[in-house]
């Protein structure tokens, strides 16, 4: 059953989302700090643009998102980085973070957006048609 808003916690990120009609979903992506299985998860409250000292909170409403954006009925999506730097400790760290975020956003759209599904695919897309 579809919802109108919610939160999905992943291993590396947490996504909050809200439907805007039946064809558009806004989202915010929050990078999880430290231990990926911590309960509750911790999120940064710092804006990396100001270079303030890091502070962590379990309250996602007090946290600073890593990305904001939206996804449309046709699967097209836009991402806005809310930070100007990311710290990763492994060669694929950033790729894994973004891949998990994108997967969660598309899963949420498929599960909750009534009009999602008529997806135009680029000829070079790796997604099944």
Secondary structure in CASP SS format (residue, H / E / C, confidence):
PFRMAT SS
TARGET T0000
AUTHOR 0000-0000-0000
METHOD secondary structure of the structure
MODEL  1
X C 1.00
X C 1.00
X C 1.00
X C 1.00
X E 1.00
X E 1.00
X E 1.00
X E 1.00
X E 1.00
X C 1.00
X C 1.00
X C 1.00
X E 1.00
X E 1.00
X E 1.00
X E 1.00
X E 1.00
X E 1.00
X E 1.00
X C 1.00
X C 1.00
X C 1.00
X C 1.00
X E 1.00
X E 1.00
X E 1.00
X E 1.00
X E 1.00
X E 1.00
X E 1.00
X E 1.00
X E 1.00
X C 1.00
X C 1.00
X C 1.00
X C 1.00
X C 1.00
X C 1.00
X C 1.00
X C 1.00
X C 1.00
X C 1.00
X E 1.00
X E 1.00
X C 1.00
X C 1.00
X C 1.00
X C 1.00
X C 1.00
X C 1.00
X C 1.00
X C 1.00
X C 1.00
X C 1.00
X C 1.00
X E 1.00
X E 1.00
X C 1.00
X C 1.00
X H 1.00
X H 1.00
X H 1.00
X C 1.00
X C 1.00
X C 1.00
X C 1.00
X E 1.00
X E 1.00
X E 1.00
X E 1.00
X E 1.00
X E 1.00
X C 1.00
X C 1.00
X C 1.00
X C 1.00
X E 1.00
X E 1.00
X E 1.00
X E 1.00
X E 1.00
X C 1.00
X C 1.00
X C 1.00
X C 1.00
X C 1.00
X C 1.00
X C 1.00
X C 1.00
X C 1.00
X C 1.00
X C 1.00
X H 1.00
X H 1.00
X H 1.00
X H 1.00
X H 1.00
X H 1.00
X H 1.00
X H 1.00
X H 1.00
X H 1.00
X H 1.00
X H 1.00
X H 1.00
X H 1.00
X H 1.00
X H 1.00
X H 1.00
X H 1.00
X H 1.00
X H 1.00
X C 1.00
X C 1.00
X C 1.00
X C 1.00
X C 1.00
X C 1.00
X C 1.00
X C 1.00
X C 1.00
X C 1.00
X C 1.00
X C 1.00
X C 1.00
X C 1.00
X C 1.00
X C 1.00
X C 1.00
END
